[in-house]
Amino acid sequence: MGVIDERRERLELVRECEAATQERMGRLRKRDATAILGGMTCSLVATALAGVPGLTGVFLLEGWQLTCAVTAALAGAATLIAGVQQSVGGPARRSHGDALSTAAHP
């Protein structure tokens, strides 16, 4: 009877770890999607601020100095977001085993 109880306990531990892993992966996916969306938004706005005056001669902000400053800040933010996202690593780049070990030992 002792071996069966031990196996049940181990199975329960595995199930708990898997549930914790699934929960953590869900949070990581949301964070990853938010970072992607944030970086793309910054990049899109920076491109519009720089491109519209180039095509039409009309600045979307007051003058070229402000346009360049805001464009540079947005481009820098997009780069920073992408770099942080890459260094942290999205869930698609993590193995299931890594996620399980993280869930077992937070």
C-alpha positions in Angstrom: 0.0 0.0 0.0 2.9 2.4 0.7 4.2 2.3 -2.9 0.7 3.1 -4.3 0.4 6.1 -1.9 3.8 7.4 -2.8 2.9 7.2 -6.5 -0.3 9.0 -6.0 1.5 11.8 -4.1 4.0 12.1 -6.9 1.2 12.2 -9.5 -0.5 14.9 -7.6 2.7 16.9 -7.4 3.2 16.5 -11.1 -0.4 17.7 -11.8 0.1 20.7 -9.4 3.3 21.6 -11.2 1.7 21.3 -14.6 -1.3 23.5 -13.5 1.2 26.1 -12.2 3.1 25.9 -15.4 0.0 26.5 -17.5 -0.9 29.5 -15.4 2.6 31.0 -15.7 2.7 30.4 -19.4 -0.6 32.3 -19.8 0.8 35.2 -17.9 4.0 35.1 -20.0 2.0 35.0 -23.3 0.0 38.1 -22.2 3.2 40.0 -21.3 4.9 39.0 -24.5 1.9 40.1 -26.6 1.8 43.4 -24.7 5.5 44.0 -25.4 5.0 43.3 -29.0 2.1 45.6 -29.3 3.8 48.4 -27.4 7.0 48.1 -29.6 5.0 48.1 -32.8 2.9 51.1 -31.7 6.0 53.1 -30.9 7.6 52.1 -34.1 4.5 52.9 -36.2 4.0 56.4 -34.6 7.7 57.2 -35.1 7.5 56.1 -38.7 4.4 58.3 -39.3 6.0 61.3 -37.6 9.1 61.0 -39.8 7.4 59.9 -43.0 4.5 62.3 -43.4 6.8 65.4 -43.4 9.1 63.7 -45.9 6.2 63.0 -48.3 4.1 66.1 -47.8 6.3 68.7 -46.3 3.8 69.2 -43.4 5.0 68.4 -39.9 2.5 66.6 -37.7 4.1 68.4 -34.7 5.3 72.0 -34.4 8.6 72.2 -36.3 11.3 69.8 -37.2 13.1 69.9 -33.8 10.1 68.6 -31.9 9.2 66.1 -34.6 12.8 64.7 -34.5 12.9 64.6 -30.7 9.6 62.7 -30.4 10.5 60.4 -33.3 13.8 59.6 -31.7 12.2 59.0 -28.3 9.6 56.6 -29.8 12.2 54.8 -31.8 14.3 54.4 -28.7 11.3 53.1 -26.7 10.6 50.5 -29.5 14.2 49.4 -29.4 14.3 49.2 -25.6 11.0 47.2 -25.5 12.3 44.7 -28.2 15.6 44.3 -26.3 13.9 43.6 -23.0 11.5 41.2 -24.6 14.4 39.3 -26.2 16.4 39.2 -23.0 13.5 38.0 -20.9 12.4 35.5 -23.6 8.9 34.9 -24.7 7.0 31.7 -23.9 7.5 30.5 -27.5 11.2 30.4 -26.9 11.1 28.6 -23.6 10.9 24.9 -23.3 8.2 23.1 -21.5 10.8 21.6 -19.1 12.1 25.1 -18.2 8.6 26.2 -17.4 8.0 23.1 -15.3 11.1 23.7 -13.3 10.2 27.3 -12.8 6.8 26.3 -11.6 8.2 23.8 -9.2 10.8 26.2 -7.8 9.4 29.8 -8.1 
